[in-house]
């Protein structure tokens, strides 16, 4: 198979002066807000075709007033408040799938979390659009379907996760050359310096204090458990057409080296930058151009040193479990993603301890009867089953 991401930047750039037309799914979340930062830093370079939000309608109203999108959407559908926002901003109301199929669209930014981003991603790829993908669960759940949609429609995947953006950038100019290894860097999250025996007593507030990155709550907790790195291993397998054995995880506390690629001759390339999601977002939006900087320049002399270490799989069982789910394939990665989402939500709500998150995932994976080649309906069924199982498992733990 060919690599699924957009080929290196030998493709023709956009006609001079023509704005990049984009729709932004998850506009009021962390990725969405930082995407808007990039847009507003270069307003002449972008035209916003669509904004889709969660339930923060006040934030959506402010965004629609500032960006004047052609269409808007919000979780819960076209209620009275959404109609008011549409009328005030001159927008129509359109679903995320309809935004993804917009014939005038250049780039669909998928900044939603979890299952919600899957259909719009498939739709955009089948319509030949570029997808700037920040939702790792989409590829974890249905990597084979995402690749098939890109192959059918000619759409392009442009990774927004800092690690996969780094790998993608390292591969520019390397078309046709074999990848020997991919090294995904992991910060270790907010709890990396806490003694292992203290992990069971951490609060959500502690786990959300990431030392280097400004991210949403779900990904910040996944960073602390390293479940995110297991998911990123699965994501790398589909995006860059490598075997799981070729993807390794290395801890890197400073979050400056965003990932590395070892080529067939042993040469290693790395992408470096300050830990700011606006940089990979801008890279995905403006590819193949590199436009004005919107983040602070990197000062290696001020940093002084960079550190690397192998992750402790006993301390981070979520990493081991998610990597195992990836190797098993089929519907197991979908169950992993769904069970993790339920468990993280339960932790944030104070229902379970931080150390119970991998326990919930392990129980779901152990109980699941997998399908090796699932279609979208089968993936939906596995997702629903995993959510129900994880919820019941958490209730049973609480009862005991």
C-alpha positions as CSV (number, residue, x, y, z in Angstrom):
1,X,0.0,0.0,0.0
2,X,1.0,3.6,-0.6
3,X,1.3,6.0,2.3
4,X,-2.1,7.6,2.9
5,X,-1.0,11.1,3.7
6,X,-0.7,13.8,1.0
7,X,2.4,13.3,-1.2
8,X,5.4,15.6,-0.6
9,X,5.1,19.2,-1.7
10,X,5.9,18.9,-5.4
11,X,2.2,19.4,-6.1
12,X,1.2,22.8,-7.5
13,X,0.5,25.5,-5.0
14,X,-2.9,27.2,-5.0
15,X,-3.3,30.0,-7.5
16,X,-1.7,33.2,-6.1
17,X,-4.1,35.2,-4.0
18,X,-6.8,32.6,-3.9
19,X,-7.9,31.9,-0.3
20,X,-8.0,28.4,1.2
21,X,-11.6,27.5,1.7
22,X,-12.1,25.4,4.8
23,X,-14.7,24.0,7.2
24,X,-13.9,23.5,10.8
25,X,-15.5,20.7,12.8
26,X,-15.1,21.1,16.6
27,X,-14.7,24.9,16.3
28,X,-15.2,25.7,20.0
29,X,-12.8,23.0,21.3
30,X,-9.0,23.3,21.8
31,X,-8.0,22.4,18.2
32,X,-10.8,24.6,16.8
33,X,-9.8,27.7,18.8
34,X,-6.2,27.3,17.8
35,X,-7.2,26.8,14.2
36,X,-9.1,30.1,14.4
37,X,-5.9,31.7,15.8
38,X,-4.1,30.7,12.6
39,X,-6.9,31.9,10.4
40,X,-7.1,35.3,12.1
41,X,-3.3,35.7,11.9
42,X,-3.6,35.5,8.1
43,X,-7.2,36.4,7.3
44,X,-6.6,37.1,3.7
45,X,-5.4,33.5,3.1
46,X,-8.6,31.8,4.4
47,X,-12.3,31.7,3.6
48,X,-14.4,29.9,6.3
49,X,-17.1,27.8,4.6
50,X,-18.3,26.0,7.8
51,X,-18.2,26.0,11.6
52,X,-19.4,23.0,13.6
53,X,-19.4,23.2,17.4
54,X,-20.4,21.1,20.3
55,X,-22.7,22.6,22.9
56,X,-21.0,25.9,23.5
57,X,-23.4,28.0,21.5
58,X,-22.2,31.3,22.9
59,X,-18.7,30.6,21.6
60,X,-20.1,29.5,18.3
61,X,-22.0,32.8,18.0
62,X,-18.9,34.8,18.6
63,X,-16.9,32.8,16.0
64,X,-19.7,33.0,13.4
65,X,-19.9,36.8,13.9
66,X,-16.1,37.1,13.4
67,X,-15.6,34.7,10.6
68,X,-18.9,34.9,8.7
69,X,-19.1,31.2,7.6
70,X,-21.4,30.0,4.9
71,X,-22.8,27.3,7.2
72,X,-22.9,26.4,10.9
73,X,-23.9,23.4,13.0
74,X,-23.9,22.4,16.6
75,X,-24.5,19.3,18.6
76,X,-28.2,18.8,19.2
77,X,-29.1,20.0,15.8
78,X,-31.0,23.1,14.5
79,X,-32.7,24.4,17.7
80,X,-33.9,28.0,18.2
81,X,-30.5,29.3,19.4
82,X,-28.7,27.9,16.4
83,X,-31.2,29.4,14.1
84,X,-30.7,32.8,15.8
85,X,-26.9,32.5,15.3
86,X,-27.4,31.6,11.7
87,X,-29.7,34.5,11.1
88,X,-27.3,37.0,12.8
89,X,-24.2,35.8,10.9
90,X,-25.9,35.2,7.5
91,X,-25.1,31.5,7.6
92,X,-27.2,28.5,6.6
93,X,-27.5,25.5,8.9
94,X,-25.8,22.4,7.5
95,X,-24.7,19.1,9.0
96,X,-21.1,18.2,9.3
97,X,-21.5,15.7,6.5
98,X,-23.0,18.4,4.3
99,X,-20.0,20.7,5.1
100,X,-17.7,17.8,4.2
101,X,-19.4,17.4,0.8
102,X,-19.4,21.2,0.0
103,X,-18.1,21.4,-3.7
104,X,-16.3,24.7,-2.9
105,X,-14.4,23.2,0.0
106,X,-10.6,22.8,-0.1
107,X,-9.8,21.6,3.4
108,X,-12.0,19.9,6.1
109,X,-10.4,20.4,9.6
110,X,-11.6,17.5,11.9
111,X,-11.0,18.8,15.4
112,X,-13.9,16.8,17.0
113,X,-13.2,14.1,19.5
114,X,-14.2,10.4,19.2
115,X,-16.7,8.8,16.8
116,X,-18.2,12.1,15.7
117,X,-15.5,12.8,13.1
118,X,-15.7,9.5,11.2
119,X,-18.4,10.1,8.7
120,X,-17.4,13.6,7.7
121,X,-13.8,12.4,7.2
122,X,-15.0,9.6,4.9
123,X,-17.3,12.0,3.0
124,X,-14.6,14.6,2.5
125,X,-12.1,12.0,1.3
126,X,-14.6,10.4,-1.1
127,X,-15.3,13.9,-2.5
128,X,-11.6,14.5,-3.2
129,X,-11.1,17.0,-0.4
130,X,-8.1,17.4,1.9
131,X,-8.7,16.5,5.5
132,X,-6.6,18.1,8.2
133,X,-7.1,15.4,10.8
134,X,-6.7,16.1,14.5
135,X,-9.0,13.3,15.6
136,X,-6.9,10.3,16.1
137,X,-9.9,8.1,17.0
138,X,-11.1,8.3,13.4
139,X,-8.0,6.4,12.2
140,X,-7.8,4.2,15.2
141,X,-11.4,3.0,14.8
142,X,-11.5,2.7,11.1
143,X,-8.1,3.1,9.5
144,X,-8.8,0.7,6.7
145,X,-12.0,2.5,5.8
146,X,-10.3,5.9,5.9
147,X,-7.6,4.6,3.5
148,X,-10.2,3.1,1.2
149,X,-12.2,6.3,1.1
150,X,-9.0,8.3,0.2
151,X,-8.2,5.8,-2.6
152,X,-11.7,5.9,-4.0
153,X,-12.2,9.6,-4.0
154,X,-8.6,10.9,-4.3
155,X,-8.9,12.9,-1.1
156,X,-5.8,13.7,1.0
157,X,-5.0,13.2,4.6
158,X,-2.9,15.9,6.4
159,X,-2.1,14.9,10.0
160,X,-2.5,17.6,12.6
161,X,-1.3,15.6,15.6
162,X,2.1,17.1,16.3
163,X,3.8,13.6,16.2
164,X,2.2,12.6,12.9
165,X,2.7,16.1,11.4
166,X,6.4,15.7,12.3
167,X,6.6,12.3,10.6
168,X,4.8,13.7,7.5
169,X,7.2,16.6,7.3
170,X,10.2,14.3,7.7
171,X,9.0,12.3,4.7
172,X,8.8,15.3,2.4
173,X,11.3,14.6,-0.3
174,X,11.6,10.9,0.6
175,X,9.0,9.5,-1.7
176,X,10.0,6.0,-2.8
177,X,12.5,5.5,0.0
178,X,11.8,2.9,2.6
179,X,11.0,3.7,6.3
180,X,13.1,1.7,8.7
181,X,11.6,3.0,12.0
182,X,9.3,5.7,13.2
183,X,10.0,7.1,16.7
184,X,7.0,8.7,18.3
185,X,7.9,11.0,21.1
186,X,5.9,11.2,24.3
187,X,6.0,13.9,27.0
188,X,4.8,11.5,29.7
189,X,2.0,13.9,30.6
190,X,1.2,15.7,33.8
191,X,2.0,12.8,36.1
192,X,5.4,11.7,34.7
193,X,7.3,12.8,37.8
194,X,4.9,11.4,40.3
195,X,5.9,8.2,42.2
196,X,4.1,5.2,40.7
197,X,2.5,4.3,44.1
198,X,0.8,7.8,44.1
199,X,-1.0,7.5,40.8
200,X,-4.1,5.9,42.3
201,X,-4.7,9.1,44.3
202,X,-4.3,11.8,41.7
203,X,-7.2,14.1,41.0
204,X,-8.5,15.2,37.6
205,X,-7.1,18.7,38.2
206,X,-3.6,17.2,38.7
207,X,-3.8,15.0,35.6
208,X,-5.0,18.0,33.5
209,X,-1.9,20.1,34.3
210,X,0.1,19.2,31.3
211,X,3.7,20.5,31.6
212,X,4.2,21.5,28.0
213,X,1.1,21.3,25.9
214,X,-2.2,23.2,25.9
215,X,-4.8,20.6,24.8
216,X,-8.4,19.4,25.5
217,X,-9.2,17.4,28.6
218,X,-9.6,14.0,26.9
219,X,-6.2,14.1,25.1
220,X,-4.5,15.5,28.2
221,X,-5.7,12.5,30.3
222,X,-4.7,10.2,27.5
223,X,-1.2,11.8,27.5
224,X,-0.9,11.1,31.2
225,X,-1.8,7.5,30.8
226,X,0.1,7.1,27.5
227,X,-2.9,5.6,25.9
228,X,-2.5,8.3,23.3
229,X,0.8,6.9,22.3
230,X,-0.7,3.5,21.7
231,X,-3.4,5.1,19.6
232,X,-0.8,7.1,17.7
233,X,1.1,3.8,17.0
234,X,-2.1,2.6,15.3
235,X,-2.5,5.9,13.5
236,X,1.1,5.8,12.2
237,X,0.5,2.3,10.9
238,X,-2.3,3.5,8.6
239,X,-1.0,6.9,7.7
240,X,2.5,5.8,6.7
241,X,2.0,2.2,5.7
242,X,4.4,0.6,8.2
243,X,4.1,-2.5,10.4
244,X,3.5,-2.0,14.1
245,X,6.9,-3.4,14.8
246,X,8.4,-0.4,13.0
247,X,6.8,2.1,15.3
248,X,8.5,2.8,18.7
249,X,7.7,5.2,21.5
250,X,10.4,7.2,23.3
251,X,9.8,9.6,26.2
252,X,10.9,13.2,25.6
253,X,10.1,15.5,28.4
254,X,10.7,18.8,26.7
255,X,8.2,18.2,23.8
256,X,10.6,19.9,21.3
257,X,11.4,16.9,19.1
258,X,7.9,16.0,17.9
259,X,8.9,12.7,16.2
260,X,11.7,11.1,14.2
261,X,11.9,8.9,11.2
262,X,14.8,6.5,10.5
263,X,15.2,5.9,6.8
264,X,16.4,2.7,5.1
265,X,20.1,3.7,5.2
266,X,20.0,4.5,8.9
267,X,19.8,8.2,8.6
268,X,17.4,9.8,11.1
269,X,15.3,12.9,10.5
270,X,13.5,14.8,13.2
271,X,11.1,17.8,13.2
272,X,11.5,20.3,16.0
273,X,9.5,23.2,17.3
274,X,8.0,24.7,20.4
275,X,5.1,22.8,21.8
276,X,2.3,24.8,20.2
277,X,-0.5,23.1,18.2
278,X,-0.8,26.1,15.9
279,X,2.3,25.1,14.1
280,X,1.1,21.6,12.9
281,X,-2.4,23.1,12.3
282,X,-0.9,25.8,10.0
283,X,1.2,23.2,8.2
284,X,-1.9,21.1,7.4
285,X,-3.9,24.1,6.3
286,X,-1.4,25.8,4.0
287,X,0.4,22.8,2.6
288,X,2.5,22.8,0.4
289,X,3.4,26.3,1.3
290,X,5.1,27.4,4.5
291,X,3.8,30.9,5.3
292,X,4.5,33.4,8.0
293,X,5.3,32.1,11.5
294,X,2.4,32.2,14.0
295,X,4.3,30.7,17.0
296,X,7.4,31.7,18.9
297,X,10.8,30.7,17.3
298,X,12.7,27.8,18.8
299,X,15.7,28.8,20.9
300,X,17.8,25.7,21.5
301,X,20.5,27.5,23.3
302,X,17.9,28.7,25.9
303,X,16.7,25.1,26.3
304,X,20.3,23.8,26.9
305,X,19.5,20.1,26.7
306,X,17.0,17.6,25.4
307,X,16.3,14.3,27.2
308,X,15.0,10.9,26.0
309,X,14.1,7.7,27.8
310,X,12.3,4.4,27.1
311,X,8.7,4.3,28.6
312,X,8.0,2.0,31.6
313,X,5.3,-0.3,30.4
314,X,4.5,-1.3,34.0
315,X,3.9,2.3,34.9
316,X,1.9,2.8,31.7
317,X,-0.2,-0.3,31.1
318,X,-2.5,1.7,28.8
319,X,0.3,2.0,26.3
320,X,0.8,-1.8,26.3
321,X,-2.9,-2.4,26.0
322,X,-3.5,0.0,23.1
323,X,-0.5,-1.3,21.2
324,X,-1.8,-4.9,21.6
325,X,-5.2,-3.8,20.4
326,X,-3.6,-2.3,17.3
327,X,-1.7,-5.6,16.6
328,X,-4.9,-7.6,16.9
329,X,-6.6,-5.3,14.5
330,X,-10.2,-5.6,13.2
331,X,-12.7,-4.1,15.7
332,X,-10.2,-4.2,18.7
333,X,-8.9,-0.7,18.1
334,X,-12.5,0.6,18.0
335,X,-13.2,-1.1,21.3
336,X,-10.0,0.4,22.7
337,X,-11.0,4.0,21.7
338,X,-14.6,3.7,22.9
339,X,-13.7,2.1,26.3
340,X,-11.0,4.7,26.8
341,X,-13.4,7.5,26.1
342,X,-15.9,6.2,28.7
343,X,-13.2,5.5,31.3
344,X,-11.6,9.0,30.9
345,X,-15.0,10.6,31.2
346,X,-15.7,8.6,34.4
347,X,-12.3,9.6,35.8
348,X,-12.9,13.3,35.1
349,X,-16.3,13.0,36.8
350,X,-14.7,11.4,39.9
351,X,-16.3,8.0,39.4
352,X,-13.1,6.0,39.1
353,X,-9.4,6.4,40.0
354,X,-6.8,7.3,37.3
355,X,-5.3,3.8,37.6
356,X,-8.7,2.3,36.8
357,X,-8.6,3.7,33.2
358,X,-6.4,0.9,31.8
359,X,-8.4,-1.7,33.9
360,X,-11.6,-0.7,32.1
361,X,-9.8,-0.9,28.7
362,X,-8.3,-4.3,29.5
363,X,-11.7,-5.7,30.6
364,X,-13.4,-4.5,27.4
365,X,-10.7,-5.9,25.2
366,X,-10.8,-9.3,27.0
367,X,-14.6,-9.6,26.7
368,X,-14.8,-8.5,23.0
369,X,-15.3,-11.0,20.2
370,X,-13.6,-9.3,17.3
371,X,-14.3,-9.0,13.6
372,X,-11.2,-9.1,11.5
373,X,-12.5,-7.0,8.5
374,X,-15.3,-4.7,9.8
375,X,-17.5,-2.5,7.7
376,X,-18.8,0.8,9.0
377,X,-21.9,-0.9,10.5
378,X,-19.8,-3.4,12.3
379,X,-17.5,-0.7,13.7
380,X,-20.6,1.2,14.9
381,X,-21.8,-1.9,16.6
382,X,-18.4,-2.5,18.3
383,X,-18.3,1.1,19.4
384,X,-21.7,0.9,21.0
385,X,-21.0,-2.5,22.6
386,X,-17.7,-1.2,24.1
387,X,-19.4,1.9,25.5
388,X,-22.1,-0.1,27.1
389,X,-19.6,-2.7,28.5
390,X,-17.3,0.0,29.9
391,X,-20.2,1.8,31.5
392,X,-21.5,-1.4,33.1
393,X,-18.0,-2.4,34.2
394,X,-17.5,1.0,36.0
395,X,-20.9,0.7,37.7
396,X,-20.0,-2.8,38.9
397,X,-16.7,-1.6,40.3
398,X,-18.6,1.2,42.1
399,X,-21.1,-1.3,43.6
400,X,-18.3,-3.5,44.9
